[in-house]
């Protein structure tokens, strides 16, 4: 399913200057093998999640987590959300009139392989908030890679990880 045009919130896509023309050859950078690097800079990554029921997903991301809808289609099949610097898009999995009564287990099983990480420093308060709203969430715990982390699954089974850096973390081995 492709993305439709919406006039609401369209300024998000035009805030940065875009060009289809690469800079002059002398301004390219080269890697250690002497090959030219095409991409010198990227903007933020904006994941697109395929969801079974957009209103249920919006209830989780907006009403529970606090995201705001900044752009959406009129027919409730796509929305772009923003919270602070984090952005994500939600898109209904099925075309209008083709959605089954319940999610396809094979499709949802693949969602378990997707994790979105967001930095949020007050994990204890967020943990209590999510529990109070009825969500199963892992308690904040220290990781071996220098983060304090907790996880929750959204209505479609995507893992949402909230992390905070551990103070005075020293890695135990070189990467």
C-alpha positions, 0 to 999 in steps of 0.5 A, spaced: 500 500 500 503 506 498 502 513 501 497 518 499 498 525 499 495 529 505 495 537 506 495 536 513 502 536 516 505 536 509 511 541 512 514 536 515 517 533 508 519 540 506 523 543 512 529 541 509 532 542 502 532 536 498 536 536 491 536 530 486 543 533 484 549 530 487 554 535 489 560 536 485 565 530 485 570 534 488 566 534 494 565 527 495 568 523 501 572 516 499 572 510 504 578 506 506 578 502 499 578 509 495 571 508 493 566 514 493 561 514 498 554 517 496 551 518 502 554 524 507 549 525 511 542 522 513 536 525 516 532 521 522 530 514 521 522 514 520 520 507 521 513 505 518 510 499 522 504 495 518 498 495 523 492 491 523 487 496 526 490 503 526 485 506 531 488 501 536 495 503 534 493 510 535 490 509 542 497 506 544 502 511 541 498 517 542 493 516 548 498 512 552 505 514 550 504 521 548 505 521 541 501 526 536 499 525 530 502 530 525 499 527 518 494 522 516 490 520 511 482 521 511 480 514 510 484 512 517 489 507 513 496 511 515 498 516 520 505 520 521 506 520 529 511 525 533 514 525 540 520 530 541 525 528 536 522 521 535 517 520 529 514 514 526 509 512 521 503 507 522 500 504 516 494 499 515 496 492 513 490 491 509 486 494 503 479 497 505 474 491 505 480 486 505 481 486 513 480 479 516 476 479 523 483 477 526 490 478 525 494 473 521 498 469 526 504 468 521 504 476 519 504 478 527 510 472 528 514 477 524 513 483 528 517 479 534 523 481 530 522 488 530 524 493 536 524 500 536 529 503 541 527 510 544 531 514 549 527 516 555 531 517 562 525 516 567 524 509 566 521 508 573 515 513 572 514 510 565 514 503 567 508 505 573 505 509 567 504 503 562 502 498 568 497 503 570 494 503 563 494 495 563 500 494 559 505 488 560 512 491 561 518 488 563 521 492 569 527 497 568 534 493 568 541 494 566 544 491 560 551 489 558 552 494 553 551 500 558 543 502 558 538 501 563 532 498 559 525 496 559 520 493 554 513 493 552 509 490 546 505 495 542 498 492 540 501 489 533 507 485 537 512 490 535 517 491 541 518 498 544 524 499 548 525 505 552 533 506 554 537 510 559 544 511 559 548 508 565 552 512 569 559 511 569 559 505 565 565 501 562 565 496 557 568 490 559 570 488 552 572 491 545 567 491 540 
